[in-house]
Amino acid sequence: RRIICVKRDKCFETNANRMMELDLLQLPMLFDGVRYGPRVRTSQEETESGYTFTIVLVGVDREAVELKIVGNKLDIKAGKKDGNFLFEKRFALPKNSVHKEAKAVMNNGVLQIRVPKQAQKAARDVIVQDSGEPGESDYKLAYQIPGASKDNVAVTVQGNTLLIKVTAENNQYFRNFSDDYRIPKDASPEDITAICRNGVLTVSVPKISPTSVAIEESLEEQEGSFSTSIRVPGIPKEKIILNRVNHAFKMIVEDSQRQYEYMFYTPEQVDVEKVRAGLKNGILTISAPRVAEVEHVIPVEST
C-alpha cells in the first residue's frame, strides 16, 4: 500500500522512506500543465447522407489547421510549432464518399469535417417470369416454393445487393421468407433474371465475360507499379490461361500431370486496363501501373 501525505512544512514522504523537498507555493504551478493542457479527442459518425469527423483542438487557431484528401485518405494536421505539427491524424474514407464536396468548420476549438456519400442507385425490380432457361455459366439460386406463383415473388436489386422475398398467404407447404445476397464482383447486376415455374424459383446472375491477358516471355517491372508473382515451375506459357474481370484475376493451368485454378485480386488503385504478364524461369509476374492519387485540399471555415 502506497500512502502520500502533504505536510504543513515543505515535504512529503512515502512508505519507501524517500524524501523530496517541495515548496507548497509551487504546487499550483506544477499542476497547471495538467489542469489546463489541451486534450485532443477524435470521433467519427456515419449518417444516411455522409460521414462526420470531429476533432477537439483546444487552443489551436483555424489558420493552423491543414486538411486534405489524398486518394482515399483524409489527412489532418494542426497546431504548428517550430515548423512541426503538434497533431497529425489520418482517416480512411469509404469508397462511397464524395471527396470534392467535403467541408470543414472550426468553432471554439472544435473541428468538424463532413464528407457526403454518393447517391445510392434506385432499387430495381426484376420481372419474375414463368418460362425461360438460365445460362449454363450463371450464378444460380434455387428455392422450392410449392403452391406459389410468380405473383408471390419479389426480386429486387439494390446497389450490389440482391433481395429475394416470397410471400404466399394460406400456404401450408412452405413458410414465407426473405433473403439478401451480395452480388459477386464478376457478375452483372443489370442482367439478373428470375423464373418461377412448377413450384421452383430460380434466380440467375450472369457472369461478366472475362478479358484475356497475354503472357510474354519476360517482363520488366516499372518503378512504383503494382506487381505480384506466382510460382509455376515446369509449366510453359502455352499451358497457362490468365483472365480478368475488373480487378479479379483467374489463372488456369492445364498440364498433362495437373490442372488447377488460382484466383487473386489487385488493389482498387491499380489500372488493370494496362496490366501485363510475363513468364521467366518458372515465375509468372503480373504487373500494372498504379493510378495517380488525386489530392483535394479542404478549406477550414468558421461559423
N, C-alpha and C positions, 0 to 999 in steps of 0.2 A: 504494500500500500504506500502510495506516494503522497505526502502532505506538504503543501506550500502555504506559508503564512507570511503576511507583510507586517513587520514590527513598526512601532512608533518611531524608532530611530531611523536607520537607513540601511537595512539589510534584510535578507530573507534567507531561510535555510530549508534543507530537505533532510530526509532520513539518512541520506548518504553523507551527512555532515559536511556538505560542500557549502562554502560561504561565498557570497558575492555582494560587494557594496553596491547600493543602488540609491541614488538620491530621489526621494519621493517627489521632488518638484519636477523631475524629468519624466514621470510616468505618463502624463497626457501627451507629451511629445513622442514618446516611444510607441504609443498606441494609435497616434493619428493616422499613420500609414495604413493600418489595418482597418480602422474605422471609416476612413473616407476614401480609400483607394478604389479605383474603378474596377468593376467586376463585369466581365464580358459574358453575356448569356446569349445563346442562339436557339432558335426554334424554327420549325418548318411545318406548314399545314397545306393539305390538299383540299380543294373545294371542287364543285362541279365545273367551275369556269377556269380554274388555274391553280397555280402554286404560289404560296406566300412564304417568304423567308424573313424572319425578324431577328435583328442583332441589336443588343443593348450596348451602346458605346458611350458611356458616361464621360463627359469632358472632352469629347472629340468633335472638332468643327466639321461642318458639312464639306468644306473645301479640302479637308484632309482625308476624304474617302474616295477610293478609286474602285469602280465596278466595271467588269467586262465579262462577256461570254465568249469563250474560245472553244470551238467545236460544240460539245455538249456539256461543258463545264462552266459553272458560274464562279468567278474569282472575285474575292472581296479582300481589299487591303485598306487599312485605316490607321490614323494616328502616326504621322511621320515624326521621327526624332533622329537627328544626326544622319539624315539620309536613309534611314531604315524605317520600315513599318512596324508598329507595335502590335498590330493584329493582322493576321492573314488566315483566310478560310476559303475552302473550295467545296462546292456542292455539285453533285452530278445531277444533271437535268434529265427528266424523262424524254422519250422520243417524241411525244405528242406536244411538247412545249413550243411556243412561238417566240423565238429569240428576239426578233426585231421589234416586238411590241412590249418588251419588258420595260417596267418603270420602277423608279426608286424615289422614296420620300424620306427625309430626315427631319425629325421633330423632337426637340428636347432630349437629345441623346439616344433616341430610338430610331433605328434604320429599318425600313420596310421595303422589301423588293417583291414585286408582283410579276409573275411570268404567266401569261394566259395559255390555255390549252387550245389545240387545234379543234375546230368544229367537227363533231362526230358526223360520219356519214349517216344519212337517214336509213332506218331499217327497211329492208326489202323483203317482201313476202314471196316465197317460192310457190308457184302454182302446182298443186298436187294433181297428178294425172292418174287415170285408171288404166292406162296402157303404156306400152313402150318398154325398152330394154336399156339397162345401164351399160356404160362402157366396160370393156373387159379389164382395163388397167386402172379404173377409177377406184378411189376410196369409197367403201360402201358401209352403210349402217342398215341393219335389217331388224325389224320388230314384228313379232306375231301379235296381231290385233284382231282376232276372230270376231265377226259381228260388226266391225266398224267399216265405214266407207271413207272416201276421200274428204267428205264434208266434215268428218270428225277430226281431221288432221290439220295442224297449222305448223308450217316450217318457215322460219324467219332467219335472215342473215343480218347480223348487227356487227359491222366492222369485220373483225376476224373471228367472230363467234357465231356458231350455228345453233339455233334454238329449235327444239322439236317438242310439240305439245299435242297430246292425243286426249280428247275428251269425248266420251260416249255415255250418255245418261241411260240408266236402267240396263246396263250391260253387265251380265253375270260372268263373262268369260275372261275379263282382264280388268285391272284397275287403271283408272286414269293416271297419266304420268306426264312429266315434262323433263327433258334432258337438255344439257348445253355442252357443246364441244368446241374446242379451239381448232380452227381450220389450219391444216398443215401449211408450212411455208411454200411447199412445192405444189400447192393446189390452187385452183381458180375459183374464188367465191362467186364470181359472176355467172358461172355455168352450172351451178348446183341444180339438180333435178330431184323430184320426189315422185314415186309411183306407189299407189295403194291398190292392190289387186289380190283377190282371193284371200283376204284376211292377213296379208303380209304388206308391211310398209317398208319400202327400200329407198333410202336417201343416198344419192350418188354424188360424189365430189370429184370432178375430173382433175387429173394431174396436168400440170403445165409441161408442154413438150420441152425436153432438155436441150441445151446448147452444147455441141461437141467442142472439146478443147484439143487442138492438135498438140502432139508431143514431139518436141525437137530432139536432135541428137545431144545437145548440151544447152546450157542456159547460163548467161552471165547476169547475176543479180545486180540490180541498181541500188545505189545507196539510198537508204530511207524507205525502201519499198517493203511490203509485207511478203514473207516467204515461209513456206513450210516444206518439210522433206519427208518422204516415205521410203522405207527400205523395200526394194523388190529384187533381191539378188537372183540372177539367172533368168530373169524374165525380159525378153526383147520388147521393144516398144510396140511392135505389131500385135502383141498379145494383151496390151493394156488399152482399155477404153476409159476415157475421162470425160464426164459430162457435168454440167452445172445447171441449176435453176436458181436464178438470183444469186444469193450468197451460199447456197447449199451445193456441195460437190460430192459426186459419187465416182469412185474408181472401181472398175470391174476388171479382174484379172482372169483370163481364160488360158489355161495351160493344160497340157496332157496329164500332168500329175495333180493339179489342184485348180480350183475355181472358187473365188471368193470376192466379196464386195467390201468396200471401205468408204465410209461417209465422213465428211468434215465440213465445217463452216468457216468462212472468213469473216473478219470484223466488218461492221457496217461502214467503217471509214475507208474501205478498200474499193477501188474502181475495178469491179470484176469484168467490165467490158474490155479491159486491156490486159487480162490475165494471160500468162504464158506458162508453158510447162516444158521441162527438159529432163531427159534420162541420161545419166552418165555413171558408169561403174556401179550399176545396181541401185542407184539413188535417184528417185523421181522427185524433182523440185518444182513446186508451183509458186509463182511469183506474180505480184501485181502492184502497181503504184498506189500509194495512199492518196486519198482525196485531201486537198489542202483545207485545213481548218479555217473557217470564217470567223473573224474577230468582230465582235459588236460591243461598242462602249456604251454603257448606260449612264446618262447624266443623273446626278442626285439633285432632286428638287426639295424645296422647303414649303411647308404649309403656312 
